[in-house]
């Protein structure tokens, strides 16, 4: 066997799994070592001609059925960003006239069916499937209730929503680079707008669609019996933090003042609540919804305006029109307003960032 060359695609694992064989069983049938089979499956080694022929004979297929050179991505298709590792499941979506491949990742929507699997560097599968890229809307946000919006979009317009978990500033960065259709933003108190944050991050020419006002505050284990936010701050609690650029981090920094930010960080509101629920931290800043879902105590700190931001140039895109209609729909507004800490009184209002 030779050293690996970049991008050789192999389907050894797929064929082995279909037959219900273990790596040891395949190695025995092909006359190879189990370690060799493992290295081939993971792409760490490329088989010699003899090993490739032996594997093909064991499966009863042609060598080209299990090994192939990488196919370049079709013209007009590119990765939104490189996957962390290969093989990588991905979703496809058309954004700004380009069909982009988004490496699959955990989402607040659970496991979203993927459209294909890229197995080699610089390649995509020869037979991609899945949803229509032109009927897929990609949003970067941290709203734990985004599943309600995904359901409304699918039911009313047949649009698939891919919700990537990102804090507000990271979401705006992806939006400004043309990699997502919309970004969720909550970097201002409810009495103020998110306009200034959007203008600073990506400039004018964007639209803000109000989703809700929501309560952000301190979640803590109910055994603590804290009565005020000030008491929580003075109590020497172990805090779990959030990333720089998130609304929750902004709120926590205001609470802790000059103190060193917490070393341990969660990646979203439910992550904060889970860290506290599991006892890894005593308190953290998150939305009331996440805190109450986890059965935690909650002290409100501030009410924030949560908006979806998208380019004004995409306002006539059918997916963005469907997004606006879904947010304004009576069913979505009712369900949203019934969530703990969500106020849907302004839901559906639109402002231009100039």
C-alpha positions in Angstrom: 0.0 0.0 0.0 1.2 3.5 -0.8 0.9 6.8 1.0 -2.4 8.5 0.6 -2.9 10.9 -2.3 -5.2 13.8 -1.9 -8.9 13.2 -2.7 -9.1 9.5 -3.7 -12.7 8.5 -3.1 -13.5 5.1 -1.8 -16.7 3.3 -0.9 -15.2 0.4 1.0 -17.1 1.2 4.2 -20.4 1.5 2.4 -20.0 -1.9 0.7 -18.9 -3.5 3.9 -21.8 -2.1 5.9 -24.3 -3.3 3.3 -23.1 -6.8 3.8 -23.0 -6.6 7.5 -19.4 -7.5 7.7 -16.9 -6.3 10.3 -13.6 -4.9 9.3 -12.0 -8.1 10.5 -14.4 -10.1 8.4 -13.6 -8.1 5.3 -9.9 -8.3 6.0 -10.1 -12.1 6.2 -12.0 -12.4 2.9 -9.6 -10.0 1.1 -6.4 -11.4 2.6 -5.5 -8.0 4.2 -4.9 -6.9 7.8 -7.8 -5.3 9.8 -5.6 -2.2 10.4 -5.1 -2.0 6.6 -8.8 -2.1 6.0 -9.4 0.6 8.6 -6.8 2.8 7.1 -8.3 2.5 3.6 -11.8 3.2 4.8 -10.7 6.4 6.6 -8.6 7.6 3.7 -5.3 7.3 5.6 -3.9 4.9 3.1 -4.6 4.4 -0.6 -4.6 0.7 -1.6 -2.1 -0.8 -4.0 -3.4 -2.3 -7.2 -3.3 -5.8 -5.6 -5.2 -4.7 -2.5 -7.8 -2.9 -4.6 -8.3 -6.0 -6.7 -8.6 -8.2 -3.5 -11.2 -5.9 -2.0 -13.2 -5.8 -5.2 -13.1 -9.6 -5.5 -14.3 -9.9 -1.8 -17.3 -7.7 -2.6 -17.9 -9.2 -6.1 -17.7 -5.8 -7.8 -15.4 -3.9 -10.1 -12.5 -1.9 -8.7 -14.0 1.3 -10.1 -17.2 0.6 -8.1 -15.3 1.1 -4.8 -12.5 3.4 -5.8 -12.5 6.5 -8.0 -10.6 9.7 -8.6 -12.2 12.9 -7.2 -14.7 14.6 -9.3 -14.3 18.4 -9.3 -17.3 20.3 -8.1 -19.7 21.1 -10.9 -19.4 24.6 -12.4 -21.3 27.1 -10.3 -21.0 24.9 -7.1 -18.7 25.6 -4.3 -18.3 24.9 -0.5 -19.6 27.7 1.7 -16.6 26.7 3.8 -14.3 23.7 3.9 -15.6 20.8 6.0 -13.6 20.0 9.1 -13.1 16.4 8.0 -13.9 14.0 5.3 -16.2 12.3 4.6 -18.6 15.1 5.2 -22.4 15.1 4.8 -23.6 18.4 3.3 -26.6 20.4 2.4 -27.0 22.3 -0.9 -28.5 25.7 -1.2 -28.5 28.4 -3.9 -27.3 31.7 -2.4 -26.6 34.8 -4.5 -26.7 32.8 -7.8 -24.2 30.1 -6.6 -25.1 26.7 -5.4 -23.1 26.2 -2.2 -22.4 23.1 -0.2 -22.8 23.5 3.6 -21.0 20.9 5.8 -23.7 19.3 7.9 -23.5 20.3 11.6 -25.7 20.1 14.7 -28.7 22.4 14.4 -31.5 23.5 16.7 -33.8 21.6 14.3 -32.1 18.3 15.1 -30.7 16.1 12.4 -31.7 17.6 9.1 -31.6 15.2 6.1 -28.4 15.8 4.1 -28.2 16.1 0.3 -25.0 14.2 -0.2 -21.7 13.0 1.2 -18.3 14.4 0.0 -15.6 11.7 0.5 -12.6 13.3 -1.1 -10.9 16.7 -1.1 -12.3 19.0 -3.8 -15.0 16.6 -4.8 -18.7 16.0 -4.5 -20.6 12.7 -5.0 -21.4 11.7 -8.6 -25.1 11.3 -7.7 -26.1 14.1 -5.3 -29.7 14.0 -4.2 -31.8 15.7 -1.5 -33.8 18.9 -1.5 -34.0 21.5 -4.2 -31.2 24.1 -3.6 -33.5 26.8 -4.9 -36.1 25.9 -2.3 -33.6 25.9 0.6 -33.2 29.0 2.8 -30.0 29.1 5.0 -30.2 31.2 8.2 -27.5 31.8 10.9 -29.1 32.5 14.2 -29.3 31.5 17.9 -33.1 31.4 18.3 -34.0 28.2 20.2 -37.5 28.5 18.8 -36.4 28.5 15.2 -38.1 25.2 14.7 -41.5 26.9 14.7 -40.3 29.0 11.8 -39.0 26.0 9.9 -42.4 24.3 10.3 -44.2 27.4 9.1 -42.0 27.7 6.0 -42.3 24.1 5.1 -46.1 24.0 5.5 -46.9 27.3 3.7 -44.3 27.4 0.9 -42.4 24.1 0.8 -39.2 25.9 1.7 -36.6 23.9 3.6 -34.9 25.9 6.4 -31.3 25.2 7.3 -30.6 26.9 10.7 -27.0 27.2 11.5 -26.3 28.0 15.2 -24.2 31.2 15.3 -24.1 34.2 17.7 -25.3 37.6 16.3 -22.0 39.0 15.0 -20.8 35.7 13.5 -24.2 35.4 11.8 -23.8 39.0 10.3 -20.3 38.1 9.1 -21.7 35.1 7.1 -24.4 37.4 5.8 -22.0 40.1 4.7 -19.9 37.5 2.9 -22.9 36.3 1.0 -22.9 32.8 2.5 -26.4 32.8 4.1 -29.7 34.3 3.2 -30.5 35.7 6.6 -28.9 36.4 10.0 -30.6 36.5 13.4 -29.5 39.6 15.5 -30.1 40.6 19.1 -27.4 43.1 20.0 -29.7 45.9 21.4 -32.2 46.3 24.1 -35.8 46.2 23.0 -36.2 49.9 23.3 -33.4 50.3 20.7 -33.0 48.8 17.3 -30.4 46.5 15.9 -29.9 48.9 13.1 -26.6 50.3 14.5 -25.1 46.8 14.9 -26.1 45.8 11.4 -24.8 49.0 9.9 -21.5 48.6 11.7 -21.1 45.0 10.7 -22.3 44.9 7.1 -23.3 48.5 6.2 -26.6 49.8 4.8 -28.9 48.1 2.2 -30.3 45.5 4.6 -33.8 44.8 5.9 -34.7 44.0 9.5 -37.7 41.7 10.0 -38.8 41.8 13.7 -39.4 38.3 15.1 -39.9 39.1 18.8 -38.9 40.8 21.9 -37.5 38.3 24.3 -36.3 38.1 27.9 -32.6 37.4 28.5 -31.4 36.9 32.1 -29.6 34.7 34.6 -30.4 31.0 34.7 -29.4 29.2 37.9 -30.1 25.9 39.7 -33.4 26.4 41.7 -31.7 25.1 44.9 -29.8 28.4 45.0 -33.0 30.4 45.8 -31.5 33.6 44.4 -33.9 36.6 44.6 -32.1 39.3 42.6 -29.6 39.7 39.8 -27.4 41.7 42.1 -27.4 38.8 44.6 -26.4 36.4 41.9 -23.5 38.6 40.8 -22.2 38.9 44.4 -22.6 35.3 45.3 -19.3 33.9 43.9 -21.1 31.6 41.5 -19.3 29.6 38.9 -20.5 31.1 35.6 -20.7 29.6 32.1 -20.0 32.1 29.4 -20.8 32.7 25.7 -18.7 33.6 22.7 -17.7 37.2 22.0 -20.2 38.7 19.6 -23.2 37.1 21.1 -26.0 39.0 22.8 -25.7 36.8 25.9 -22.0 37.6 26.2 -22.8 41.3 25.9 -25.3 40.9 28.7 -22.9 38.9 30.9 -20.1 41.4 30.4 -22.4 44.1 31.6 -23.2 42.1 34.7 -19.7 41.0 35.6 -18.0 44.3 34.8 -14.2 44.2 35.1 -14.2 40.5 36.2 -12.4 38.0 34.0 -15.0 36.3 31.6 -15.8 32.7 32.4 -13.3 30.2 31.0 -15.9 27.7 30.0 -18.2 28.8 27.2 -21.4 27.4 25.7 -22.3 27.8 22.1 -26.0 28.7 22.4 -28.7 29.4 24.9 -29.6 25.8 25.5 -25.9 25.0 26.0 -25.8 27.5 28.9 -29.0 26.0 30.4 -27.6 22.5 30.1 -24.3 23.4 31.7 -26.2 24.7 34.7 -28.7 21.9 34.8 -25.8 19.3 34.7 -24.0 21.1 37.5 -21.0 22.1 35.4 -21.7 25.7 36.3 -23.9 27.5 38.9 -25.3 30.2 36.6 -25.2 31.6 33.1 -27.0 34.1 30.8 -29.6 32.7 28.4 -33.1 33.2 27.2 -36.0 32.6 29.6 -37.2 29.9 27.2 -34.0 27.9 27.5 -33.9 28.3 31.3 -37.5 27.2 31.9 -37.1 24.2 29.5 -34.2 23.0 31.7 -36.2 23.5 34.9 -33.9 26.3 36.2 -34.5 29.4 38.2 -34.5 32.5 36.1 -33.9 36.2 36.9 -34.7 38.6 34.0 -32.0 41.1 33.2 -33.2 42.8 30.0 -35.6 42.6 27.2 -34.1 42.5 23.7 -35.2 43.0 20.2 -34.6 40.0 18.0 -34.6 40.6 14.3 -33.9 38.6 11.1 -31.6 40.6 8.8 -31.4 40.0 5.0 -30.1 42.0 2.0 -32.5 44.3 0.5 -31.4 43.0 -2.9 -32.9 39.6 -2.0 -36.3 41.0 -0.9 -37.9 39.6 -4.1 -36.4 36.1 -3.7 -39.4 33.7 -3.2 -37.7 32.2 -0.2 -37.3 35.6 1.5 -40.9 36.5 0.6 -42.0 33.2 2.1 -39.9 33.9 5.2 -41.6 37.3 5.7 -45.1 35.7 5.1 -44.3 32.9 7.6 -43.2 35.3 10.3 -46.3 37.4 9.8 -48.7 34.4 9.8 -51.2 34.3 12.6 -50.3 30.7 13.6 -46.6 31.5 13.9 -47.3 34.7 15.9 -49.6 32.9 18.2 -47.2 30.0 18.9 -44.3 32.4 19.4 -46.2 34.6 21.8 -47.1 31.6 23.9 -43.5 30.7 24.6 -41.9 31.8 27.9 -40.2 35.1 27.6 -41.3 35.9 24.0 -43.5 38.9 23.1 -44.9 38.7 19.5 -46.6 42.2 19.6 -44.2 43.6 17.0 -43.6 40.3 15.1 -43.5 40.9 11.3 -42.6 44.6 11.4 -40.0 45.6 8.8 -37.3 48.3 8.8 -34.7 49.2 6.3 -31.1 49.8 7.4 -29.9 53.0 5.7 
